[in-house]
Structures are given as structure tokens and as C-alpha cells.
Amino acid sequence: MILGSISWGQVPESLSDADTPDTLQLTVEMSFIELGDEPQYVELRGTSPENPVLLFLHGGPGWPQTPYLRYFNTLLPAAVNLVAWEQSGCGKSFLNNPNPKKLSLEQIIADAHELTQILKERFKQERIYLAGFSWGSVIGLHLADRYPEDYVAYIGISQVIDLKRGMQLSREWLKEQARKNGDGRTLHILDQIENRDTTIGRTDLDFFLAQFEQLNKYGGSIYAREVEEQIEKVLTMYDDYQGYDWMGGFAYSASRLDADLFAIDLTGIQELKIPAYFITGRHDRNVPTEIIAEYVTRLKAPKKEIVWFENSGHEPLEEEARRFDEEIIRIVNEP
């Protein structure tokens, strides 16, 4: 089914958008689209088909952003046609098909390229905007590199560049925090991770999750602790995600994408033909900020900018939601 299940001006009762200006009517379209021969869920939120299109690539892998965009990022649909796509093996796409035949980084890039063509045709726009968050930023940077003719600009949110180096820097930061706090248990766990101790894991994913647990403990992922309760609430507040197993979806996608995930190194992408913006939480230790700062310094692009969020960690789009929306709107309104 192609996008178009709900006509412009209609708002389903189950969804609200209190921050959208009263003079504008929010449209929500929910559809499954065949991408790479797999039905995949796409949700569109907007107020006018004439507005720019922003394709949003979620993180994880296997962690749908759709409910978060509904709840936190309510200003965006007044300025853009916000397209949230749930990749194969994730969210409603995963619920619809819990064992997709093809699931790899290259296949997801191909699916995103196919969806881009559908959106360009649907909205009669020669180019659209592209945003990728965390894992989605890996897909997004590849798309911006390979298909610059499709996109007005690229927006990398908590951009991943070099996963293994990032994990190493995160561990060094965690050791520093643990020593300051006299936390021998965390130091022991980090030592086990470095030595790949089989008592805590056997796969790259096992060790990544063990490290991420310690990172959360010290606020290295979500810095704005006051937002954590809201982030947790969003997981179950919408009827259509009540039965979704969030960790199950992540574990499925991450395990099938294991080889791609832990081989991420995008330092070879040294030039983009389109403007590139990198929205980065100052306190992000999940994707250490020094890596993206170094990368942007070396990157060649018609325009490049790091947009620092001083009160955020890995999730500025929720930790500083209103400012995030305002920055996206600024970017799409730039000449």
C-alpha cells in the first residue's frame, strides 16, 4: 500500500499534537510499503503536501523512533512532512514479519533509497531532506555519500563514525568516572569487557550491552535525567505499541546485523556533495563527541556545521526536544 490512507486534514483520535499551531490541521498517514520485497511500516505526519519532506532514519538497530517523534517532536509536522520509517526487523515492520528474508546494512540502504524515490514522486519534489539518528546515521551518511542528487541536505543526529574506537573511548571515560566514585565493581566489569571474559558474554553484542549498562549508570547516554521518565513512558503510552517487545526487536535486529554493526567505520567518507549538519549532545559518551568533532573538521562539504546541544547526551531530540525541532526547522528554511 502506498502512502495515502488518510486524507489531508484528518487527525486520528488516538494521536494528538498540542504544539502544532491551531490554524493548521495535522495529517497522519499510516501505511505498509513494499521495500526490498518486504512490507515495511511508514508513518507520515504533516500539515501541507507543499512542505519539504524529511525522511527520518531511526536508531537501534531495531529501535523504532515513531512513538518518540509523536510525543516529543510536535513542532516538526507544521514545517515538514515528517516521514518515520520502521526498517525491516523493527517496530511494526517486525510485528508484521518477524523473520524478514533479507536483513543487512546494504539491504537497509537499498530500502531507504527505494523509499526516497517513492517520496520524491509522491510529493513531486526533486530532492528531500534526510535525517539519521545513531544507527540511522550510519545509513544516512552512506545515502548522502552515494545519492547526493536525492537530498537537499543531510542531518546526522548523534552521528556514528567509528564504533570500535567509540567503545574504547567510552570505556576510558567510564574508568575515569568509576575511579572518581571508588566504584570497584564497574572497574571490574570494564576489565572483563576488555578481556572478553566469557562469564559476562560471548559476542560483540553481549559486551556492548554490558558496557552500555555501565554507561547508563553514569549518565553517558541520557544526560538530562529529568527526561528519563518521559522517555520510558513513551514505550507504552500509544495503543499501537502496547504489545511491542522493544528489547526483543533490538536483540533480533542487532544479532542479525552483528557483522555490519561492529564493523562500522565511516572515516573513509571524506567528502559530501550536499550540506551536512551534525546535531550532537555535548555529554554524549555513547557516541563520544571528540570523534564527530574530528570527523567534521576533516569533512569536505558545501556547508558543514556541528549543532551542539549543551544539556543533552545521546538523545538531544528528546532531551532538548523543543530546541531540536527549532534547529530542524531552521535547517530546512535555510536558502
GUDOPA-48409 format. One record per residue (C-alpha): residue number from 0; residue in three letters; chain; x, y, z. Coordinates in pm, 1 decimal. Layout:
REC pos code unit        u        v        w
REC NUM  Ala    A        X        Y        Z
...
END
This chain:
REC pos code unit        u        v        w
REC   0  Met    A      0.0      0.0      0.0
REC   1  Ile    A    136.0    341.7    -95.9
REC   2  Leu    A    113.5    636.0    142.7
REC   3  Gly    A   -229.2    792.7    125.7
REC   4  Ser    A   -451.8    602.4    366.5
REC   5  Ile    A   -572.7    919.2    542.9
REC   6  Ser    A   -662.3   1237.7    356.9
REC   7  Trp    A   -510.2   1574.4    439.1
REC   8  Gly    A   -678.1   1748.2    731.6
REC   9  Gln    A   -789.0   1436.1    920.2
REC  10  Val    A   -638.1   1353.5   1260.0
REC  11  Pro    A   -692.0   1009.7   1417.1
REC  12  Glu    A   -838.1   1045.4   1766.7
REC  13  Ser    A   -564.7    828.3   1918.2
REC  14  Leu    A   -294.1   1081.0   1825.5
REC  15  Ser    A   -263.6   1437.5   1949.2
REC  16  Asp    A    -36.1   1728.0   1865.0
REC  17  Ala    A    -89.2   2004.4   2117.9
REC  18  Asp    A    204.6   2215.7   1999.9
REC  19  Thr    A    101.7   2229.2   1633.6
REC  20  Pro    A    -43.2   2576.0   1562.3
REC  21  Asp    A   -422.4   2580.3   1596.9
REC  22  Thr    A   -464.3   2718.0   1246.1
REC  23  Leu    A   -302.6   2408.3   1096.5
REC  24  Gln    A   -457.5   2064.1   1070.9
REC  25  Leu    A   -230.2   1770.7   1131.3
REC  26  Thr    A   -249.8   1480.4    892.1
REC  27  Val    A   -126.4   1136.0    992.3
REC  28  Glu    A    -86.1    859.1    735.2
REC  29  Met    A     -2.0    505.5    840.9
REC  30  Ser    A     87.7    252.4    573.9
REC  31  Phe    A    292.2    -52.6    483.8
REC  32  Ile    A    505.2     -8.1    172.9
REC  33  Glu    A    690.5   -279.1    -18.2
REC  34  Leu    A   1062.3   -204.3      9.5
REC  35  Gly    A   1307.6   -469.2    -99.3
REC  36  Asp    A   1013.6   -708.3   -139.8
REC  37  Glu    A    926.9   -671.7    230.1
REC  38  Pro    A    621.9   -478.3    362.4
REC  39  Gln    A    760.2   -204.9    589.2
REC  40  Tyr    A    579.3     45.7    808.4
REC  41  Val    A    590.9    415.8    721.1
REC  42  Glu    A    417.9    692.8    917.8
REC  43  Leu    A    375.5   1042.3    778.3
REC  44  Arg    A    289.0   1346.6    988.7
REC  45  Gly    A    240.4   1684.5    825.6
REC  46  Thr    A     14.8   1982.2    765.1
REC  47  Ser    A     65.8   2050.6    393.9
REC  48  Pro    A    183.3   1842.7     98.5
REC  49  Glu    A    369.1   2153.9    -18.9
REC  50  Asn    A    608.1   2147.4    277.4
REC  51  Pro    A    956.4   1992.2    248.8
REC  52  Val    A    984.1   1618.2    309.3
REC  53  Leu    A   1209.0   1492.2    589.8
REC  54  Leu    A   1288.4   1120.0    590.4
REC  55  Phe    A   1385.1   1009.6    942.2
REC  56  Leu    A   1603.9    702.2    993.9
REC  57  His    A   1570.6    554.5   1343.2
REC  58  Gly    A   1840.5    412.9   1567.2
REC  59  Gly    A   1897.0     81.2   1735.4
REC  60  Pro    A   1922.1   -114.9   1517.2
REC  61  Gly    A   1566.8   -231.4   1569.5
REC  62  Trp    A   1451.1     58.0   1791.0
REC  63  Pro    A   1161.1    247.6   1627.9
REC  64  Gln    A   1157.7    623.2   1679.9
REC  65  Thr    A    795.5    671.8   1576.0
REC  66  Pro    A    636.0    697.3   1924.4
REC  67  Tyr    A    909.1    937.4   2038.6
REC  68  Leu    A    857.0   1161.1   1735.8
REC  69  Arg    A    483.7   1169.1   1808.3
REC  70  Tyr    A    534.6   1266.3   2171.7
REC  71  Phe    A    844.1   1485.4   2179.4
REC  72  Asn    A    881.3   1644.2   1836.6
REC  73  Thr    A    541.3   1800.5   1788.2
REC  74  Leu    A    657.5   2120.4   1616.7
REC  75  Leu    A    809.0   1941.8   1318.9
REC  76  Pro    A    491.2   1843.8   1129.2
REC  77  Ala    A    396.4   2211.9   1095.0
REC  78  Ala    A    716.5   2274.4    896.4
REC  79  Val    A    793.9   1944.7    722.8
REC  80  Asn    A    628.3   1626.0    607.7
REC  81  Leu    A    789.2   1407.1    870.2
REC  82  Val    A    832.7   1050.4    746.6
REC  83  Ala    A    915.4    790.0   1012.3
REC  84  Trp    A   1011.7    458.5    854.4
REC  85  Glu    A   1048.6    143.0   1062.0
REC  86  Gln    A   1320.3    -63.9    897.5
REC  87  Ser    A   1283.8   -433.1    826.6
REC  88  Gly    A   1318.4   -622.9   1154.6
REC  89  Cys    A   1198.9   -325.4   1359.4
REC  90  Gly    A    875.8   -197.7   1511.2
REC  91  Lys    A    558.1   -261.9   1315.5
REC  92  Ser    A    764.5   -395.9   1026.5
REC  93  Phe    A    895.4   -661.5   1267.7
REC  94  Leu    A    547.3   -732.8   1405.8
REC  95  Asn    A    417.8   -775.6   1052.4
REC  96  Asn    A    708.8  -1002.1    951.8
REC  97  Pro    A    918.4  -1134.3   1243.9
REC  98  Asn    A   1166.8  -1309.1   1014.9
REC  99  Pro    A   1248.3  -1095.4    710.4
REC 100  Lys    A   1442.2  -1281.6    442.4
REC 101  Lys    A   1690.0  -1004.4    374.8
REC 102  Leu    A   1839.2   -801.1    658.0
REC 103  Ser    A   2177.1   -632.8    623.2
REC 104  Leu    A   2318.7   -281.7    622.7
REC 105  Glu    A   2335.2   -284.9    242.1
REC 106  Gln    A   1973.8   -400.1    216.1
REC 107  Ile    A   1855.3   -126.6    453.6
REC 108  Ile    A   2045.7    133.9    249.9
REC 109  Ala    A   1877.8     -2.3    -64.3
REC 110  Asp    A   1535.2      7.8    105.2
REC 111  Ala    A   1592.9    369.1    212.2
REC 112  His    A   1692.3    462.6   -141.6
REC 113  Glu    A   1376.4    297.8   -274.0
REC 114  Leu    A   1161.5    483.1    -18.6
REC 115  Thr    A   1330.5    810.0   -114.7
REC 116  Gln    A   1220.4    763.9   -477.1
REC 117  Ile    A    863.2    693.1   -365.0
REC 118  Leu    A    856.4   1009.1   -153.0
REC 119  Lys    A   1003.7   1224.6   -429.2
REC 120  Glu    A    735.8   1103.4   -668.6
REC 121  Arg    A    455.1   1127.0   -413.9
REC 122  Phe    A    531.6   1487.9   -320.8
REC 123  Lys    A    661.9   1597.3   -662.3
REC 124  Gln    A    986.7   1719.0   -504.8
REC 125  Glu    A   1319.6   1672.6   -679.3
REC 126  Arg    A   1506.8   1634.8   -350.6
REC 127  Ile    A   1413.1   1573.7     11.3
REC 128  Tyr    A   1581.6   1620.1    349.4
REC 129  Leu    A   1745.5   1324.6    521.1
REC 130  Ala    A   1798.6   1274.9    894.6
REC 131  Gly    A   1961.9    975.9   1064.0
REC 132  Phe    A   1978.5    911.4   1437.7
REC 133  Ser    A   2253.2    690.8   1588.2
REC 134  Trp    A   2235.7    361.1   1391.1
REC 135  Gly    A   2022.0    550.8   1140.8
REC 136  Ser    A   2307.6    797.5   1094.4
REC 137  Val    A   2519.3    514.7    952.7
REC 138  Ile    A   2254.9    451.8    687.1
REC 139  Gly    A   2208.1    825.3    637.2
REC 140  Leu    A   2574.5    907.7    578.7
REC 141  His    A   2600.9    626.7    322.7
REC 142  Leu    A   2292.4    761.2    141.4
REC 143  Ala    A   2421.2   1118.8    142.7
REC 144  Asp    A   2753.3    994.2      3.2
REC 145  Arg    A   2608.2    771.2   -268.3
REC 146  Tyr    A   2297.3    963.1   -376.7
REC 147  Pro    A   2353.4   1338.4   -329.8
REC 148  Glu    A   2111.7   1409.1   -615.7
REC 149  Asp    A   1825.1   1286.0   -395.0
REC 150  Tyr    A   1877.8   1508.7    -92.6
REC 151  Val    A   1876.4   1879.6    -14.3
REC 152  Ala    A   2084.1   1827.5    299.4
REC 153  Tyr    A   2187.4   1559.2    545.9
REC 154  Ile    A   2129.1   1583.8    921.9
REC 155  Gly    A   2328.9   1339.4   1135.9
REC 156  Ile    A   2194.1   1311.2   1491.6
REC 157  Ser    A   2437.4   1152.2   1739.2
REC 158  Gln    A   2637.3   1053.0   1432.9
REC 159  Val    A   2821.5    720.7   1448.0
REC 160  Ile    A   3158.9    725.2   1271.9
REC 161  Asp    A   3386.0    454.2   1416.2
REC 162  Leu    A   3208.3    212.7   1650.6
REC 163  Lys    A   3510.3     28.7   1791.9
REC 164  Arg    A   3703.3    346.6   1864.0
REC 165  Gly    A   3390.3    494.1   2017.7
REC 166  Met    A   3350.3    197.9   2250.9
REC 167  Gln    A   3715.3    227.8   2354.1
REC 168  Leu    A   3678.9    599.8   2433.9
REC 169  Ser    A   3357.4    529.8   2623.5
REC 170  Arg    A   3537.7    272.3   2836.9
REC 171  Glu    A   3815.9    518.1   2916.8
REC 172  Trp    A   3556.6    774.2   3026.5
REC 173  Leu    A   3377.5    513.6   3237.3
REC 174  Lys    A   3701.9    415.0   3408.2
REC 175  Glu    A   3758.6    778.8   3499.2
REC 176  Gln    A   3408.0    808.6   3645.9
REC 177  Ala    A   3442.7    481.2   3834.7
REC 178  Arg    A   3777.5    580.4   3986.6
REC 179  Lys    A   3636.0    915.4   4098.5
REC 180  Asn    A   3349.7    734.2   4270.0
REC 181  Gly    A   3550.3    448.8   4414.4
REC 182  Asp    A   3338.3    211.5   4206.7
REC 183  Gly    A   3541.3   -108.4   4201.4
REC 184  Arg    A   3254.0   -313.5   4060.8
REC 185  Thr    A   3232.0   -104.5   3742.0
REC 186  Leu    A   3611.3   -115.5   3702.5
REC 187  His    A   3596.7   -493.4   3731.0
REC 188  Ile    A   3319.9   -518.6   3470.0
REC 189  Leu    A   3513.7   -294.6   3230.5
REC 190  Asp    A   3818.4   -514.4   3278.1
REC 191  Gln    A   3605.2   -820.0   3195.3
REC 192  Ile    A   3478.5   -648.3   2880.8
REC 193  Glu    A   3828.4   -561.0   2765.0
REC 194  Asn    A   3943.3   -917.8   2823.3
REC 195  Arg    A   3625.3  -1061.7   2669.0
REC 196  Asp    A   3555.2  -1262.2   2981.0
REC 197  Thr    A   3302.5  -1532.8   2888.5
REC 198  Thr    A   3131.6  -1504.0   3226.6
REC 199  Ile    A   2959.8  -1185.5   3104.7
REC 200  Gly    A   2930.7  -1256.5   2732.9
REC 201  Arg    A   3046.8  -1428.7   2419.4
REC 202  Thr    A   2950.8  -1198.4   2133.3
REC 203  Asp    A   3030.3   -837.7   2044.3
REC 204  Leu    A   2668.7   -755.3   2122.1
REC 205  Asp    A   2695.0   -907.1   2471.1
REC 206  Phe    A   2995.0   -691.3   2556.2
REC 207  Phe    A   2838.5   -383.0   2400.3
REC 208  Leu    A   2527.3   -423.5   2618.6
REC 209  Ala    A   2735.1   -484.1   2930.3
REC 210  Gln    A   2923.7   -161.9   2864.3
REC 211  Phe    A   2605.6     28.4   2779.1
REC 212  Glu    A   2456.9    -70.0   3116.2
REC 213  Gln    A   2750.5     96.3   3292.1
REC 214  Leu    A   2724.8    396.5   3060.8
REC 215  Asn    A   2363.0    447.9   3161.7
REC 216  Lys    A   2461.7    424.2   3526.1
REC 217  Tyr    A   2686.9    728.4   3487.2
REC 218  Gly    A   2461.8    934.8   3257.4
REC 219  Gly    A   2674.5    877.6   2950.0
REC 220  Ser    A   2373.9    812.0   2730.8
REC 221  Ile    A   2086.2   1022.3   2866.1
REC 222  Tyr    A   2229.9   1330.9   3037.1
REC 223  Ala    A   1902.3   1512.8   3110.6
REC 224  Arg    A   1787.1   1276.9   3383.7
REC 225  Glu    A   1457.4   1464.1   3427.7
REC 226  Val    A   1351.4   1342.3   3081.5
REC 227  Glu    A   1417.0    973.1   3151.7
REC 228  Glu    A   1070.6    910.6   3297.6
REC 229  Gln    A    905.2   1058.8   2988.8
REC 230  Ile    A   1127.1    854.8   2756.5
REC 231  Glu    A   1028.5    539.9   2943.6
REC 232  Lys    A    659.4    635.5   2939.1
REC 233  Val    A    655.3    671.1   2560.7
REC 234  Leu    A    733.1    299.8   2519.1
REC 235  Thr    A    382.5    202.0   2625.8
REC 236  Met    A    163.5    512.0   2600.6
REC 237  Tyr    A     36.8    454.1   2244.6
REC 238  Asp    A   -215.9    179.0   2181.9
REC 239  Asp    A    -44.5     58.3   1866.5
REC 240  Tyr    A    284.1     -6.0   2052.2
REC 241  Gln    A    136.4   -157.9   2368.2
REC 242  Gly    A    234.4   -510.9   2270.7
REC 243  Tyr    A    570.6   -433.5   2116.6
REC 244  Asp    A    872.9   -609.1   2271.1
REC 245  Trp    A   1128.2   -330.7   2246.8
REC 246  Met    A   1427.8   -527.8   2369.2
REC 247  Gly    A   1319.2   -827.7   2163.5
REC 248  Gly    A   1311.6   -616.9   1846.4
REC 249  Phe    A   1650.7   -468.1   1924.0
REC 250  Ala    A   1805.5   -806.8   2005.2
REC 251  Tyr    A   1668.2   -958.7   1684.4
REC 252  Ser    A   1795.4   -681.1   1457.0
REC 253  Ala    A   2127.0   -637.6   1636.6
REC 254  Ser    A   2203.1  -1009.4   1626.4
REC 255  Arg    A   2124.5  -1037.7   1254.4
REC 256  Leu    A   2317.3   -718.9   1179.2
REC 257  Asp    A   2602.1   -809.9   1413.4
REC 258  Ala    A   2876.3   -824.8   1148.3
REC 259  Asp    A   2771.8   -492.8    992.7
REC 260  Leu    A   2715.6   -319.9   1325.0
REC 261  Phe    A   3053.3   -390.9   1480.8
REC 262  Ala    A   3244.8   -318.4   1161.1
REC 263  Ile    A   3116.1     40.1   1132.3
REC 264  Asp    A   3394.0    275.0   1024.1
REC 265  Leu    A   3281.1    569.2    811.0
REC 266  Thr    A   3608.5    762.0    822.6
REC 267  Gly    A   3653.5    678.0    454.8
REC 268  Ile    A   3362.6    907.9    362.6
REC 269  Gln    A   3567.6   1225.8    344.1
REC 270  Glu    A   3353.1   1442.6    117.1
REC 271  Leu    A   2981.3   1509.5     69.6
REC 272  Lys    A   2825.7   1697.4   -220.3
REC 273  Ile    A   2541.2   1835.1     -6.9
REC 274  Pro    A   2525.7   2046.0    311.3
REC 275  Ala    A   2574.7   1839.1    626.7
REC 276  Tyr    A   2459.0   1919.2    979.5
REC 277  Phe    A   2554.3   1717.4   1285.7
REC 278  Ile    A   2330.2   1751.3   1591.1
REC 279  Thr    A   2537.9   1641.8   1887.9
REC 280  Gly    A   2474.9   1626.5   2262.2
REC 281  Arg    A   2769.2   1777.2   2445.1
REC 282  His    A   2759.6   1498.2   2705.5
REC 283  Asp    A   2719.9   1201.8   2471.6
REC 284  Arg    A   2957.5    925.6   2575.8
REC 285  Asn    A   2771.4    652.7   2387.7
REC 286  Val    A   2897.6    810.6   2065.1
REC 287  Pro    A   3191.1   1014.6   2200.4
REC 288  Thr    A   3180.7   1372.6   2081.9
REC 289  Glu    A   3552.0   1401.0   2005.8
REC 290  Ile    A   3511.8   1156.6   1719.2
REC 291  Ile    A   3242.2   1359.4   1543.1
REC 292  Ala    A   3431.8   1684.5   1608.0
REC 293  Glu    A   3742.5   1538.9   1443.9
REC 294  Tyr    A   3539.0   1398.7   1156.2
REC 295  Val    A   3360.6   1724.5   1075.0
REC 296  Thr    A   3690.3   1913.8   1084.4
REC 297  Arg    A   3823.8   1686.9    806.4
REC 298  Leu    A   3499.5   1654.1    608.7
REC 299  Lys    A   3464.6   1843.8    281.5
REC 300  Ala    A   3111.9   1966.1    204.9
REC 301  Pro    A   2942.0   2272.8     52.6
REC 302  Lys    A   2836.4   2356.4    408.0
REC 303  Lys    A   2904.4   2173.1    732.8
REC 304  Glu    A   2801.7   2251.5   1088.0
REC 305  Ile    A   2803.1   2087.0   1428.1
REC 306  Val    A   2496.9   2194.2   1625.6
REC 307  Trp    A   2588.2   2144.2   1991.0
REC 308  Phe    A   2319.1   2064.7   2247.8
REC 309  Glu    A   2471.2   2164.8   2579.5
REC 310  Asn    A   2218.4   1985.6   2801.9
REC 311  Ser    A   2198.6   1654.8   2614.3
REC 312  Gly    A   2370.7   1323.2   2590.7
REC 313  His    A   2295.9   1071.8   2316.4
REC 314  Glu    A   1931.4   1173.6   2263.6
REC 315  Pro    A   1904.5   1550.8   2202.1
REC 316  Leu    A   1581.0   1503.3   2006.6
REC 317  Glu    A   1415.8   1405.9   2337.5
REC 318  Glu    A   1643.4   1565.9   2596.4
REC 319  Glu    A   1603.3   1911.3   2437.6
REC 320  Ala    A   1302.9   1840.6   2219.4
REC 321  Arg    A   1180.0   2192.7   2152.4
REC 322  Arg    A   1523.6   2321.4   2059.2
REC 323  Phe    A   1576.4   2013.8   1841.3
REC 324  Asp    A   1258.1   2091.4   1648.2
REC 325  Glu    A   1358.1   2455.0   1612.7
REC 326  Glu    A   1701.2   2360.2   1475.0
REC 327  Ile    A   1548.9   2124.1   1218.4
REC 328  Ile    A   1306.5   2396.4   1112.1
REC 329  Arg    A   1598.1   2641.5   1083.3
REC 330  Ile    A   1789.4   2398.8    862.8
REC 331  Val    A   1500.6   2333.5    623.0
REC 332  Asn    A   1438.0   2708.7    594.2
REC 333  Glu    A   1796.9   2794.4    504.7
REC 334  Pro    A   1842.8   2911.8    144.3
END
